């Protein structure tokens, strides 16, 4: 159980789910409508998801390795019986396997970005854990960016999508090209949501751990600027998420489809508003912890909106 807590098994499951939903409910259907054959077999896409999960799990392990003293100062004991050697071994072994998978996808399938992305991501997670996370907003941005990248990767898992992204500024010539642009637009929207929600959650977690971070000299936003500034920064980005969802509803008149519109209101907009209100009044560590959990639930609601939108025909 401690090992599963070390690699954050719940977060890994959510990440894998997000990639599968994006690929099989956005990328593949629109490719087939455009009379393109997806480049990856199911097992090859599974390898891509596995590599992403392994790199993320390794990132959690190396993060806990560098955070042992901080976690102890904050009263966190989830991996107390796991040695530092085990944490480093998990990081390096998982990263090597993931990069090897990336090399396979690169040279056998000509999907050139995978090996480089996996290698750079693995390295970035190491430097994040060692130093970036102790800087105000830098660590928050890195984690949010890597989360968004993981959501967006399925849009690169096909030759045609690579060409469409390369030619994104060129005029749309036909319906097939338009459909590929739609894939990029939808995937980008979900990646942006993942970026913003992860950024907010990382700030909330910094507020939750502010005591230990301050004792050990970490320069997170709550430590440097105060919890009030950190709190209103998180609230600002939550309001931005809410406004963006409203703009999408107006732009595409989602209220004409009752099921998807109701889902967006109940599973996304109301939780975002609830999180804003709760965070505004939060003052104690346990309240910030609950806010972090609520942010994760909201992220899951965003992920599960894909099948709702898919089966409602939007």
N, C-alpha and C positions, 0 to 999 in steps of 0.2 A: 504493500500500500504506500509506503514511503517513496518507493521508486516511481509509482504512478503519480504521486504528488509532485515529485521532482520534475517530471517531464510534462506536468499539467495536462493529463490525459483528456480532460473535458475541453480545454482550449484546442488541443490537437484535433479532436473529433469535430469541433465547430469549424476549424479551418478546412479540413478535408471535405466536410459537407458543403461549405461555400464554394470550393473549387469544382466539385462535382455538379452542383446545381448550375453554376455559371456555364460550364462546358456543355452539359446535356440539355439544358433548358434555354440557352441563348445561342451559343456558338454552333453546335451541331444542327439544330432545327433550321436556322437561317442559312447555313451552308447548304443543306439539302434542298431548301426552297429555291436557292440560287443555282441548283444543279451542280454543286461542287461536292466531291467526296472528301470527308474528313481525313486528314493525314494520319492520324493516330488510330491504331487498334485500341480496343478497350484496355487490354493489359498494358499497352505502352502508356496510355493516359494514367493508368493506375501507378505505373512507375514514377511518373511525374509528380503525382500526388504524394506518393511514398517519400520521394526525395524532399519535397517541401516539408512534410511532417517531420522527417528525420532532422533536417536542419533546424527547424523550430524547437524540437525536443532538445537538441544539442545546445541551442541557445539558452533554453531554460536552465539546463544543467550548469553551464559555465557561469550563468548569472548568479545562481545560488552559491557557486564556488567563491565568487568574489564578494558575495553579500553575506557570508556567514556571520561576520561581526555585526553588520547592520541589522540582520534579522534577529540576532540575539538581543541587541539593544531595543528592538521593537517588540520583543516577546514572541517572535515567530519561531516555532520549533518543528516545522513540517518535515524537515530532512535531517533531524539531529543525529540519526544513526547511520547516515550515509557518509562515507569518508570523502575527503577532498580528492583523493586519487580516483575514486569511482566517478565523481562528477567530471573530472578532466577526461577520463577515459570515455565516458558517454559522449562528451562533446566531440572529441577528436575522431572516435570511431564512427559516430553517426554522420559527421561532416564528410569524412572520407567516402563513405558509402554513397551519400547524396551527390557528391561531386562526380563520383564514378558513374552514377546513373546519368548525370548531366552530360558527361563525355559520350556515353552511349547514344543518347538522344541527339547530340550534336553531330557526331560523325556518321552514324548509321541512318539517321532520318533527315540530316541536313538542316536541323532546327538549331541554328548556330548560337542562339542566345542562351540556351539552358546551362551549359557548362560554366560560362562566364557569370551568369546571374547567381547560380548556386555557390560558386567559389567566393564571389564578392559578398554575398549575403552572409555566408558563414564567417568570413573575416570581420565583417561589420558588426555582427552579433558579439564577437569576441571583444572588439574594441569598445563597443557600447557597454558591455558588462564591466570592463576594466576601468573605463574612464568617462565615456560620453554621458552615462546616466547620472553622473555626479555634477553635471553642468546644467544651469537653468535652461529648460526647454529643449536643449540639444538632444538629450536622451529621449524625451517625449516624442520629438519629431522623428528620430530614427526608428523607434518602434512602430509609430503610426505609418511611416513610409513603407517599412517592410511588410506590414500587415496589408496595406493597400496593394503593394506589388504582388503578394501572394494571391490576392483576389483577382488581379488583372492578368496574371500569367496564363490562365486558360485561353485568353484571347490571342495569345501568341503560339498556341499549340497547333497551329495549322499554317501551311504555306500561304494560302490565300489571304489569311488575316495579316500575315507579315507584309505582304505586298500592299494590302489596303491601308495599313498603318503608315507605311512608307510614303504612299501617295495621298495621304489624308487631305492635303491642301489642293489637290487637283480637282477639276470639275467632275461631278458625277455624270458618267456617260450612259448608264443604263440601270435597270432595276437590280441587277445582280450586284453592281458596285454599291448601290444605295443600301442594299441589305447588309453588306459587309460594314458599311459605315454605321448602321444601326447596331450591329454587334459591338463595335468599339464604343459607341455612345452609351449603351446599356451597361456594359462592363465597367466603363469609366465611372458611371454614376454610382454603381455599387462599391467600386474601389474608393471613391471619394467619401462615401458614407462610412466605409470601414476606417479610412484615415481619420476622419473627424471624430468618430466615436472612440477610437483607440486613443487619440490625442487627449480627449476629455478624460477618459478613464485613467490614463497615465498621470495626469495632473491630480486627479482625485486620490490615486494611490500614494502620490507624493505627500498629499495633505494627511493621509492616514499614517504615514511613516515619518512624519516631520521630526518627531522627538529623536529617534535613532539617527536619522540623517544629520540632524544638527550636532549631535554628540560626536559623530565621526567625521565631521567636516565636509559633508556633501553639500554642494551649492545648488540644490534644486530650487524651483521657483518659490515654493512656500518658505524655504529657509532664507532666500535672498530678498524677496519682495514682501513676504508676509502671507499668511493664510488668506487674508481678505482679498489681496490682489489675485492670488491663485484661484480662489473661489469664483471671482467675477470673470476671470479669463475662461474658466470652464463653462460658466453660464453663457458667456458671449458665443462660444462655439456651439453650444446646445441650441441657442436661439437661431444661429445660422443654419443648423441642420433643419430645424422646424420650418424656417422660412423657405429653404430650398425645396422641401417636400410640398409645401403649399404652392410654390411656383410651378412645380411639375403637375400638380393636380389641376391648376388653372390652365396651364399650357395644353395639356392633353385631355381635359374635361373628364377626369377619372370618375366623377360622380355619376356618369352615365352607366358605369358598371358597378352595381351596388356591392357585390361581394368584395372586389379588390379595394374599392374606396373605403368600405367599412373596416376592412383589415388594416389598411394604412392608418386610419384614425385610431383604432383600438390598440393595435400592436406596436405602433411607432409614435404617432403624434402625442397621444395621451401619456405614454411612458416618458417621452422627452419632456413634456410639460411638468409631469410629476417629479422628474429628476431635477428640473430647474428649481421648483418650489422647495423640494426637500433639501437640496444643496444650499439654497439661500439661508436656510435656518440651521444647517448642520454646524456643530461646534466641536463635538467630541470624536475621538478615534473610532468608536463603534458606529457612529453615524456616517462617517466617511467610508467605513468598510461597507455598510449597507448601500451607500450611494454607488460604490464600485460594483457591487453585485447587480444593482439595478441597471447600471450602464451595460454590463455584460448581457443581461436579459434583453435589453433593447437591441443590442447588436444581433442577438439570435433572432429577434423578431424581424430585423431587416433582412437577414439571410433567408428566412422562411417566407418572405414576401415573394421571392422568385417563383416557387411553385404555384402560389396563389395567383400571381399575374399571368403565369404561363397557362394555367387551366381555365382562367377567365377570359383568355383570348386577347389580352393587352400586350 
